[in-house]
């Protein structure tokens, strides 16, 4: 039997004569937190392509939950972590010799090469 809880703030809903489904009112406090409307949703990683005058095409995967960016250019892959920034999003490697800084749709690499999102 499948039991479906309906928050007690809503009017009682009765299931049609289904043998394996029961709908009954339950207090909101009994609904697991991950199913509530106000539950935070994990952000999925997303991909952005950039065109750079020197570096060529970059494919960057951002993972906001992990605060990382993975940059792929040809056969080179860079794994960066989010660094300190007063504005925009700044990603750096372990010794901060490679800096990928995003402001709007533009990106600067090491403060000298400007790339544009496709």
C-alpha positions in Angstrom: 0.0 0.0 0.0 1.3 3.5 -0.9 0.4 6.2 1.7 0.4 9.8 0.5 0.4 12.5 3.2 -1.5 15.7 2.6 -0.6 18.7 4.8 -3.3 19.4 7.3 -3.5 23.0 6.1 -5.1 21.8 2.9 -8.6 20.5 2.6 -9.0 16.8 3.0 -8.7 14.9 -0.3 -10.2 11.5 -0.7 -8.8 9.0 -3.2 -11.1 7.3 -5.6 -11.6 3.6 -4.8 -8.0 2.6 -5.4 -6.8 -0.4 -3.4 -3.1 0.4 -3.1 -3.2 4.2 -2.5 -4.3 5.9 0.6 -4.4 9.7 1.0 -4.8 11.0 4.5 -4.2 14.4 6.1 -0.9 14.8 8.1 0.6 17.7 9.9 3.2 19.8 8.0 5.7 18.9 10.7 5.5 15.2 9.6 6.5 15.9 6.0 10.2 15.2 5.5 12.2 18.4 5.1 13.5 17.6 1.6 9.9 17.5 0.3 8.8 20.8 1.6 8.5 23.8 -0.8 11.0 25.9 1.2 13.7 23.2 1.2 17.0 24.3 -0.4 17.6 22.6 -3.7 21.2 21.5 -4.6 22.6 23.3 -7.6 23.8 21.1 -10.3 27.1 21.8 -12.0 26.7 23.7 -15.3 28.9 24.3 -18.3 29.9 27.5 -20.1 32.0 27.9 -23.2 34.4 30.8 -23.7 36.4 32.1 -26.6 39.8 33.6 -25.8 42.2 35.4 -28.2 45.3 33.4 -26.9 43.9 30.3 -25.1 41.3 29.6 -27.8 38.1 27.8 -26.8 37.6 26.9 -23.1 34.9 24.6 -21.8 34.3 25.4 -18.1 32.2 23.3 -15.7 31.2 25.3 -12.6 30.1 23.4 -9.5 28.7 26.0 -7.0 28.0 23.3 -4.4 31.7 22.4 -4.3 32.9 25.9 -5.2 35.1 24.6 -8.0 35.6 25.2 -11.7 37.1 22.7 -14.2 38.6 24.3 -17.3 39.2 22.2 -20.4 41.2 23.5 -23.3 42.4 21.0 -25.9 44.2 18.3 -23.9 44.8 20.5 -20.8 42.4 20.3 -17.8 42.7 22.7 -14.9 41.0 22.1 -11.6 40.4 25.4 -9.7 38.8 26.3 -6.4 36.9 29.5 -5.6 39.2 32.2 -4.2 38.6 35.4 -2.4 37.0 38.2 -4.5 35.6 41.6 -3.8 33.4 41.4 -6.9 32.7 38.7 -9.5 33.8 35.1 -9.1 37.5 34.2 -8.8 38.8 30.7 -9.3 42.5 29.8 -8.7 44.8 26.8 -8.7 46.6 25.7 -5.5 49.5 28.3 -5.7 47.3 31.0 -7.4 49.6 31.1 -10.4 46.5 30.6 -12.6 43.6 33.0 -11.9 40.2 32.7 -13.7 38.1 35.8 -12.8 34.5 36.2 -14.0 32.7 39.5 -14.1 29.4 39.4 -16.0 29.9 37.6 -19.3 33.6 38.4 -19.5 36.5 36.5 -18.0 40.1 37.4 -17.4 42.9 34.9 -17.2 45.8 36.0 -15.0 44.7 39.6 -15.4 45.8 39.9 -19.0 43.7 37.8 -21.4 40.0 38.6 -21.7 37.6 35.9 -22.9 33.9 36.2 -23.8 31.2 33.6 -23.0 29.7 32.1 -26.2 
